[in-house]
Amino acid sequence: MTTIASGTDTLTRDALTVLQPGFPGTTAPDWLLRRLGEGLASVGLFGRNIATPEQVAALTAQLRAEREDVLVAIDEEGGDVTRLEVRTGSSFPGNHALGAVDDTDLTREVAHELGRRLAACGVNFNWAPSADVNSNPANPVIGVRSFGADTDLAARHTAAYVTGLQAAGVAACTKHFPGHGDTAVDSHEAMPRIEVGLDVLSERDLTPFRAAIAAGSRAIMTAHILVPALDPTRPATLSRPILRDLLRGELGYDGLIVTDGMEMRAIAATYGIERGSVLALAAGSDAICVGGGLNDEATVRRLRDALVTAVRTGELPEERLADAAERVRALARWTRTAATTEDSAPSDIGLVAARRAVRLTTTEAHTPVTEPPYVAALSPQANIAVGDETPWGVAAELAALLPGTETATYTDESAARATLDAAGTRRIVAVVRDEHRHPWMATTLDALLRERPDTIVVEMGVPQSPPRGALHIATHGAARVCGRAAAEIIAGK
């Protein structure tokens, strides 16, 4: 194992320690290994870094050959947001499905099995769970990533998730503080604002984070959102009143504070990633997450140099940087002591949970499906957190049960006529996500149901619109196992 390079001064080592960068490829590049030797303490894995569990295990072993206590982080929420199964879809339903079941023992078991699989690959830090209360139905970025719109439900399941994940030796990173649920803007694209009073924030949005803290969440991730009731000028990631006064002071949190991705436009387009990173550290953040879109050595060098310069010019107190770096190292020490040696066979608890999350509504027009149907996937644009590369829907799972099933993807109001023409006499299965947020989907379903009242509707987003169709299946998520659960019902299996 390589030790810290003797020629790297303490200030530079600390600046590297607080960074959580990404990198390209399925093996570690030389520059990344060199930076680990110079003080870099964390690495983020994304879909581009993952091919198979065996490859991930080899990659993390390669990293640990350079730095034994490296934090290997991943954005693995299960459900829509998966990196470990980015090309196949997740074996675990997301938070909204778990909230629909509302069995905290099940949530704990799902999180533990997900954590066990991460740990088996050498991943010890998960940027999950989302503790956001999905109070705004128009929210374009949280949705099924939330346990639900009920504060108490979100709180108890957040605590259960944290407990289950960390029991597997993987540090939880509860997000997005102080709550991203009441937004209609995606912070990947612009700066959201939450215009509510302190009483609503305290009772609604902060409650799940209190539960996460009580459950011992080892990390909390900040949100790139402006909350004028808490800080009228700076977003939470850069706000001392929100991070130091509220999170550290009022809520008594003493773990690691991690930023959301600094390349997201809410920060990058407003402050730039270098200045944003300096402001985040000064405000109380301990680790700078960057790498979802920026994943080269130049980014690491730029951020390292910006932090070093900020200390030398007096903009960032050296003791603040040193404190942040020590918190990163403390979490790394915890992961080494918390590591488990479980070697049990993979559990199908994810599929069990997905089946339990399904909600059905039928009408007299519904008859069993015995022949291969035609599947029309009415597809919205995926938000950046989910990514376009992760498959979703029921077609693949349905084809395994009813060979000959055909499918097509539609993205606008032409879907109705095209579907009717393509389906012919075959039964139609219309798959939607968040119909309530996409008027063209509602128009399409209206047209399909007028001509084909026996159409089956599968809602794989947040089921806000009234159920309709001969059979309406609400899966509360679009993970692969959610598609499997819906397909089993359609095929009568």
C-alpha positions as CSV (number, residue, x, y, z in Angstrom):
1,M,0.0,0.0,0.0
2,T,1.3,3.4,-0.9
3,T,1.6,6.0,1.9
4,I,1.0,9.7,1.6
5,A,3.7,11.2,-0.6
6,S,6.2,12.9,1.7
7,G,6.5,15.9,-0.7
8,T,2.8,16.8,-0.3
9,D,2.2,19.4,2.4
10,T,-0.5,19.1,5.0
11,L,-2.6,21.8,3.5
12,T,-2.6,20.2,0.0
13,R,-3.3,16.8,1.5
14,D,-6.3,18.2,3.4
15,A,-7.6,19.8,0.2
16,L,-7.4,16.5,-1.6
17,T,-9.0,14.7,1.3
18,V,-12.2,16.6,1.2
19,L,-12.9,15.9,-2.5
20,Q,-15.1,13.1,-3.8
21,P,-14.3,12.9,-7.5
22,G,-15.4,10.5,-10.2
23,F,-13.3,9.1,-13.1
24,P,-13.8,7.5,-16.5
25,G,-13.6,3.8,-17.2
26,T,-13.9,0.5,-15.4
27,T,-10.4,0.5,-14.1
28,A,-8.7,3.2,-12.1
29,P,-6.6,5.6,-14.2
30,D,-3.0,6.3,-13.1
31,W,-3.7,9.8,-12.1
32,L,-6.4,8.7,-9.7
33,L,-4.1,6.2,-8.0
34,R,-1.4,8.8,-7.8
35,R,-3.8,11.3,-6.1
36,L,-4.8,8.6,-3.6
37,G,-1.1,8.4,-2.7
38,E,-1.1,12.2,-2.2
39,G,-4.0,12.4,0.1
40,L,-7.2,11.9,-1.8
41,A,-9.5,9.9,0.5
42,S,-12.7,9.3,-1.5
43,V,-13.8,8.2,-4.9
44,G,-17.2,8.2,-6.4
45,L,-18.5,5.4,-8.7
46,F,-21.1,6.0,-11.4
47,G,-22.7,3.9,-14.1
48,R,-19.8,4.5,-16.5
49,N,-17.5,2.7,-14.0
50,I,-19.6,-0.5,-13.7
51,A,-19.8,-3.6,-15.8
52,T,-20.3,-6.5,-13.4
53,P,-20.1,-7.1,-9.7
54,E,-16.8,-8.9,-10.2
55,Q,-15.3,-6.0,-12.1
56,V,-16.4,-3.6,-9.4
57,A,-14.8,-5.7,-6.8
58,A,-11.5,-5.8,-8.8
59,L,-11.7,-2.0,-9.2
60,T,-12.2,-1.3,-5.5
61,A,-9.4,-3.7,-4.7
62,Q,-7.2,-1.7,-7.1
63,L,-8.1,1.5,-5.2
64,R,-7.4,-0.1,-1.8
65,A,-4.0,-1.3,-3.0
66,E,-3.1,2.4,-3.1
67,R,-5.0,3.5,0.0
68,E,-6.5,0.9,2.3
69,D,-9.0,3.2,4.0
70,V,-10.4,4.9,0.8
71,L,-14.1,5.7,0.9
72,V,-15.7,4.2,-2.2
73,A,-19.0,6.0,-2.7
74,I,-21.9,5.3,-5.0
75,D,-25.4,6.7,-5.8
76,E,-27.3,3.5,-5.3
77,E,-30.8,4.3,-4.0
78,G,-32.4,1.2,-5.6
79,G,-35.5,1.8,-7.7
80,D,-35.1,4.4,-10.4
81,V,-31.6,5.5,-9.3
82,T,-29.2,2.6,-9.6
83,R,-25.6,2.5,-10.6
84,L,-24.7,-1.1,-9.7
85,E,-27.4,-2.3,-12.1
86,V,-27.5,0.7,-14.4
87,R,-27.8,-1.5,-17.6
88,T,-30.4,-3.9,-16.4
89,G,-32.6,-2.0,-13.9
90,S,-32.5,-2.5,-10.1
91,S,-33.2,-5.6,-8.1
92,F,-34.7,-3.4,-5.4
93,P,-37.8,-1.2,-5.5
94,G,-37.2,2.5,-4.7
95,N,-38.3,4.4,-1.7
96,H,-41.8,5.2,-2.9
97,A,-42.6,1.5,-3.2
98,L,-41.3,0.8,0.3
99,G,-43.4,3.7,1.6
100,A,-46.5,2.3,-0.2
101,V,-46.0,-1.0,1.7
102,D,-45.3,0.9,4.9
103,D,-43.5,-2.0,6.7
104,T,-40.4,-0.6,8.3
105,D,-39.0,-4.1,8.9
106,L,-39.2,-4.7,5.1
107,T,-37.5,-1.4,4.4
108,R,-34.7,-2.3,6.8
109,E,-34.3,-5.7,5.2
110,V,-34.2,-4.3,1.7
111,A,-31.6,-1.7,2.7
112,H,-29.5,-4.3,4.4
113,E,-29.5,-6.6,1.4
114,L,-28.6,-3.7,-0.9
115,G,-25.8,-2.7,1.5
116,R,-24.6,-6.3,1.6
117,R,-24.3,-6.4,-2.1
118,L,-22.5,-3.1,-2.2
119,A,-20.1,-4.2,0.5
120,A,-19.4,-7.4,-1.4
121,C,-18.2,-5.2,-4.3
122,G,-16.0,-3.2,-2.0
123,V,-18.3,-0.1,-1.8
124,N,-18.5,1.3,1.7
125,F,-20.4,4.7,1.3
126,N,-23.8,5.1,-0.3
127,W,-25.3,8.5,-1.2
128,A,-28.7,7.3,0.0
129,P,-31.4,7.4,1.2
130,S,-33.5,10.3,0.0
131,A,-35.3,11.6,3.1
132,D,-37.2,14.3,1.1
133,V,-40.9,14.5,1.7
134,N,-42.5,14.6,-1.7
135,S,-45.0,17.4,-0.8
136,N,-45.1,19.0,-4.3
137,P,-46.7,16.6,-6.9
138,A,-45.0,18.6,-9.7
139,N,-41.6,17.8,-8.3
140,P,-39.5,16.7,-11.4
141,V,-36.5,15.3,-9.6
142,I,-37.6,13.5,-6.4
143,G,-41.0,11.8,-7.0
144,V,-40.6,8.0,-6.5
145,R,-37.2,8.6,-4.9
146,S,-39.2,9.8,-1.8
147,F,-40.9,7.4,0.6
148,G,-44.0,9.6,0.2
149,A,-45.8,12.8,0.9
150,D,-46.5,12.0,4.6
151,T,-43.8,13.4,6.9
152,D,-44.1,10.7,9.6
153,L,-44.0,7.9,7.1
154,A,-40.9,9.4,5.4
155,A,-39.2,9.8,8.8
156,R,-39.8,6.2,10.1
157,H,-38.7,4.7,6.8
158,T,-35.6,6.9,6.5
159,A,-34.5,5.7,10.0
160,A,-35.2,2.1,9.0
161,Y,-33.2,2.4,5.8
162,V,-30.2,4.0,7.5
163,T,-30.2,1.3,10.2
164,G,-30.4,-1.5,7.6
165,L,-27.8,-0.1,5.3
166,Q,-25.3,0.6,8.0
167,A,-25.8,-2.8,9.6
168,A,-24.2,-4.1,6.4
169,G,-21.1,-2.0,7.0
170,V,-22.0,0.7,4.4
171,A,-22.2,4.3,5.6
172,A,-25.5,6.0,4.8
173,C,-25.7,9.5,3.4
174,T,-29.2,10.9,4.0
175,K,-30.2,13.5,1.5
176,H,-31.1,16.3,0.4
177,F,-30.9,18.6,3.5
178,P,-33.0,20.5,4.4
179,G,-35.4,18.8,2.1
180,H,-35.9,18.8,-1.7
181,G,-39.5,17.6,-1.8
182,D,-41.3,20.9,-2.2
183,T,-39.7,22.0,-5.5
184,A,-40.9,22.3,-9.1
185,V,-37.4,22.8,-10.4
186,D,-34.6,20.2,-10.9
187,S,-31.4,21.5,-9.2
188,H,-29.4,19.7,-11.9
189,E,-30.8,22.4,-14.2
190,A,-31.4,25.5,-12.1
191,M,-31.7,26.9,-8.6
192,P,-35.0,25.8,-6.9
193,R,-36.6,27.9,-4.2
194,I,-38.8,26.7,-1.3
195,E,-41.1,29.5,-0.2
196,V,-42.5,28.3,3.1
197,G,-42.2,29.4,6.7
198,L,-40.0,28.1,9.4
199,D,-42.9,26.2,11.1
200,V,-43.6,24.2,7.9
201,L,-39.9,23.5,7.3
202,S,-39.5,22.3,10.9
203,E,-42.6,20.1,11.1
204,R,-42.5,18.8,7.5
205,D,-39.1,18.8,5.9
206,L,-36.7,18.5,8.9
207,T,-38.5,15.6,10.6
208,P,-37.0,12.8,8.5
209,F,-33.6,14.3,9.0
210,R,-34.1,14.3,12.7
211,A,-35.0,10.6,12.4
212,A,-31.9,9.9,10.3
213,I,-29.7,11.6,12.9
214,A,-31.3,9.7,15.7
215,A,-30.7,6.5,13.7
216,G,-27.0,7.3,13.5
217,S,-26.7,8.3,9.8
218,R,-22.9,8.7,9.2
219,A,-23.4,11.4,6.5
220,I,-25.9,13.9,5.3
221,M,-26.0,15.4,1.8
222,T,-26.9,19.0,1.2
223,A,-29.4,20.3,-1.3
224,H,-28.7,23.0,-3.9
225,I,-31.9,24.8,-3.0
226,L,-32.6,28.3,-1.8
227,V,-34.8,28.4,1.3
228,P,-35.3,32.1,2.1
229,A,-36.8,31.4,5.5
230,L,-33.5,30.0,6.5
231,D,-31.1,31.9,4.3
232,P,-32.3,34.5,1.8
233,T,-29.1,34.8,-0.1
234,R,-27.3,31.4,-0.4
235,P,-28.5,27.9,-1.2
236,A,-28.2,25.3,1.5
237,T,-25.0,23.8,0.3
238,L,-23.3,27.2,0.7
239,S,-25.2,28.4,3.7
240,R,-23.7,28.7,7.2
241,P,-27.1,29.4,8.8
242,I,-28.4,26.1,7.4
243,L,-25.3,23.9,7.9
244,R,-23.6,25.3,10.9
245,D,-26.5,26.9,12.9
246,L,-29.3,24.5,12.0
247,L,-27.8,21.1,11.1
248,R,-24.8,21.2,13.5
249,G,-26.3,23.5,16.1
250,E,-30.1,23.0,16.5
251,L,-30.2,19.4,15.2
252,G,-27.0,18.4,16.9
253,Y,-25.6,16.5,14.0
254,D,-21.9,15.6,14.3
255,G,-21.3,13.4,11.2
256,L,-20.0,14.1,7.7
257,I,-21.7,16.8,5.7
258,V,-21.4,16.1,1.9
259,T,-22.4,18.4,-0.9
260,D,-24.6,17.3,-3.7
261,G,-22.8,17.3,-7.1
262,M,-21.0,20.6,-7.5
263,E,-21.2,20.3,-11.3
264,M,-25.0,20.7,-11.1
265,R,-26.2,23.9,-12.7
266,A,-27.7,25.3,-9.5
267,I,-24.1,25.8,-8.3
268,A,-21.9,25.6,-11.4
269,A,-23.9,28.1,-13.4
270,T,-24.2,30.5,-10.5
271,Y,-21.0,30.4,-8.5
272,G,-18.7,28.0,-10.6
273,I,-17.4,24.8,-9.1
274,E,-14.2,26.3,-7.7
275,R,-15.8,29.2,-5.8
276,G,-18.8,27.0,-4.9
277,S,-16.5,24.5,-3.3
278,V,-14.7,27.1,-1.3
279,L,-18.0,28.6,-0.1
280,A,-19.4,25.2,0.7
281,L,-16.4,24.3,2.9
282,A,-16.5,27.7,4.6
283,A,-20.2,27.3,5.3
284,G,-19.7,23.9,7.0
285,S,-19.7,21.2,4.3
286,D,-16.9,18.6,4.8
287,A,-16.8,16.8,1.5
288,I,-17.2,18.1,-2.0
289,C,-19.0,15.7,-4.3
290,V,-18.0,16.1,-8.0
291,G,-17.8,13.7,-10.8
292,G,-21.2,12.9,-12.1
293,G,-20.4,15.0,-15.2
294,L,-16.8,16.1,-14.4
295,N,-14.5,13.2,-14.1
296,D,-10.9,14.1,-15.0
297,E,-7.7,14.9,-13.3
298,A,-8.0,18.6,-14.3
299,T,-11.1,18.9,-12.2
300,V,-9.4,17.5,-9.1
301,R,-6.4,19.7,-9.6
302,R,-8.6,22.8,-10.1
303,L,-10.6,22.2,-6.9
304,R,-7.5,21.3,-4.9
305,D,-5.8,24.5,-5.9
306,A,-8.9,26.6,-5.3
307,L,-9.1,25.3,-1.7
308,V,-5.4,25.8,-1.1
309,T,-5.5,29.3,-2.5
310,A,-8.6,30.2,-0.4
311,V,-6.8,29.1,2.8
312,R,-3.6,31.1,1.8
313,T,-5.6,34.3,1.1
314,G,-7.7,34.0,4.2
315,E,-11.0,33.3,2.5
316,L,-11.2,29.8,4.0
317,P,-9.9,29.3,7.6
318,E,-7.2,26.6,7.6
319,E,-8.7,25.0,10.7
320,R,-12.1,24.6,8.9
321,L,-10.4,22.7,6.1
322,A,-8.5,20.6,8.6
323,D,-11.7,19.9,10.5
324,A,-13.5,18.8,7.3
325,A,-10.6,16.5,6.3
326,E,-10.6,14.9,9.7
327,R,-14.3,14.2,9.5
328,V,-13.7,12.4,6.2
329,R,-10.9,10.3,7.8
330,A,-13.2,9.6,10.7
331,L,-15.8,8.2,8.4
332,A,-13.2,6.1,6.7
333,R,-12.1,4.7,10.0
334,W,-15.8,3.8,10.8
335,T,-16.2,1.9,7.6
336,R,-13.2,-0.3,8.4
337,T,-14.5,-1.2,11.9
338,A,-18.1,-1.6,10.6
339,A,-17.1,-3.9,7.7
340,T,-18.9,-7.2,7.8
341,T,-17.9,-10.6,6.6
342,E,-21.4,-11.8,5.5
343,D,-21.2,-14.3,2.7
344,S,-24.8,-15.3,2.4
345,A,-26.5,-15.9,-1.0
346,P,-28.3,-13.0,-2.6
347,S,-31.9,-12.6,-1.3
348,D,-34.9,-11.9,-3.4
349,I,-36.3,-9.4,-0.9
350,G,-36.4,-6.7,-3.5
351,L,-38.9,-8.7,-5.6
352,V,-40.8,-9.5,-2.5
353,A,-41.1,-5.8,-1.7
354,A,-42.0,-4.9,-5.3
355,R,-44.8,-7.4,-5.3
356,R,-46.2,-6.1,-2.0
357,A,-46.1,-2.5,-3.3
358,V,-48.4,-3.1,-6.3
359,R,-51.9,-1.6,-6.1
360,L,-54.6,-2.8,-8.5
361,T,-57.9,-1.4,-9.8
362,T,-60.0,-3.4,-12.2
363,T,-63.3,-2.8,-14.1
364,E,-65.7,-5.1,-15.8
365,A,-63.8,-4.6,-19.1
366,H,-60.8,-6.5,-17.8
367,T,-60.3,-10.1,-19.0
368,P,-57.2,-12.2,-18.4
369,V,-54.4,-11.7,-20.9
370,T,-53.5,-15.0,-22.5
371,E,-51.9,-13.9,-25.8
372,P,-48.9,-11.6,-26.3
373,P,-50.0,-8.0,-25.9
374,Y,-48.7,-4.8,-27.5
375,V,-46.9,-2.6,-25.0
376,A,-46.9,1.2,-25.5
377,A,-44.3,2.9,-23.2
378,L,-45.3,6.5,-22.8
379,S,-41.9,7.8,-21.8
380,P,-41.1,11.2,-20.2
381,Q,-37.6,12.6,-20.4
382,A,-35.6,11.0,-17.6
383,N,-34.2,13.4,-14.9
384,I,-30.4,13.5,-14.7
385,A,-30.3,11.7,-11.4
386,V,-32.0,8.6,-13.0
387,G,-30.2,8.8,-16.3
388,D,-31.3,7.7,-19.8
389,E,-29.4,4.5,-19.9
390,T,-31.3,2.6,-17.2
391,P,-34.1,0.5,-18.8
392,W,-37.6,0.6,-17.3
393,G,-41.1,-0.6,-18.0
394,V,-42.8,-4.0,-18.3
395,A,-42.1,-5.1,-21.8
396,A,-39.0,-7.2,-21.2
397,E,-40.4,-8.9,-18.1
398,L,-43.8,-9.5,-19.9
399,A,-42.0,-11.0,-23.0
400,A,-40.4,-13.5,-20.7
401,L,-43.9,-14.6,-19.5
402,L,-45.8,-14.1,-22.8
403,P,-43.3,-14.7,-25.6
404,G,-44.1,-12.6,-28.7
405,T,-44.9,-9.4,-26.7
406,E,-43.9,-6.4,-28.7
407,T,-43.3,-2.8,-27.5
408,A,-42.6,0.7,-28.7
409,T,-41.7,3.9,-27.0
410,Y,-43.6,7.1,-27.5
411,T,-42.8,10.6,-26.3
412,D,-45.7,12.8,-27.6
413,E,-49.4,12.9,-28.5
414,S,-48.9,11.0,-31.7
415,A,-48.7,7.9,-29.4
416,A,-52.4,7.1,-29.4
417,R,-52.8,6.7,-33.2
418,A,-49.5,5.0,-33.6
419,T,-50.3,2.6,-30.8
420,L,-53.7,1.7,-32.2
421,D,-52.3,1.1,-35.7
422,A,-49.4,-1.0,-34.4
423,A,-51.4,-3.0,-31.9
424,G,-54.1,-4.2,-34.3
425,T,-56.3,-6.7,-32.4
426,R,-53.7,-7.3,-29.7
427,R,-54.4,-6.3,-26.1
428,I,-52.8,-2.9,-25.4
429,V,-50.7,-2.3,-22.2
430,A,-50.0,1.4,-21.8
431,V,-47.1,2.2,-19.4
432,V,-46.7,5.7,-18.0
433,R,-44.7,7.5,-15.4
434,D,-46.2,10.5,-13.5
435,E,-49.2,10.9,-15.8
436,H,-50.2,13.9,-13.7
437,R,-47.1,15.8,-14.7
438,H,-47.4,15.1,-18.5
439,P,-50.6,16.3,-20.2
440,W,-49.8,14.4,-23.4
441,M,-49.9,11.1,-21.5
442,A,-53.3,11.9,-20.2
443,T,-54.5,12.8,-23.7
444,T,-53.0,9.6,-25.1
445,L,-54.7,7.5,-22.5
446,D,-58.0,9.2,-23.2
447,A,-57.8,8.3,-26.9
448,L,-56.7,4.8,-26.3
449,L,-59.5,4.1,-23.8
450,R,-62.2,5.6,-26.0
451,E,-61.3,3.1,-28.8
452,R,-60.0,0.2,-26.7
453,P,-61.6,0.2,-23.2
454,D,-59.9,-3.1,-22.4
455,T,-56.5,-1.3,-22.3
456,I,-54.3,-2.1,-19.3
457,V,-52.6,0.9,-17.7
458,V,-49.4,0.5,-15.7
459,E,-48.4,3.6,-13.7
460,M,-44.7,3.4,-12.7
461,G,-44.4,6.9,-11.3
462,V,-46.2,8.6,-8.4
463,P,-49.9,7.6,-8.9
464,Q,-51.5,11.0,-8.5
465,S,-54.0,10.6,-11.4
466,P,-57.2,8.6,-10.8
467,P,-56.9,4.9,-11.8
468,R,-58.3,4.1,-15.2
469,G,-58.2,1.3,-17.8
470,A,-59.7,-2.2,-17.6
471,L,-56.8,-3.0,-15.2
472,H,-54.8,-0.2,-13.5
473,I,-51.5,-1.3,-11.9
474,A,-49.7,1.2,-9.7
475,T,-46.2,-0.1,-9.0
476,H,-44.8,3.0,-7.2
477,G,-41.6,2.8,-9.1
478,A,-39.9,1.8,-12.3
479,A,-37.2,-0.6,-11.1
480,R,-36.8,-3.9,-12.9
481,V,-38.5,-5.8,-10.1
482,C,-41.4,-3.4,-10.2
483,G,-41.8,-4.3,-13.9
484,R,-41.6,-7.9,-13.0
485,A,-44.3,-7.6,-10.4
486,A,-46.6,-5.8,-12.9
487,A,-45.9,-8.4,-15.6
488,E,-46.8,-11.3,-13.4
489,I,-50.2,-9.7,-12.7
490,I,-50.8,-9.0,-16.4
491,A,-49.9,-12.6,-17.4
492,G,-51.8,-14.1,-14.6
493,K,-48.7,-15.6,-13.0
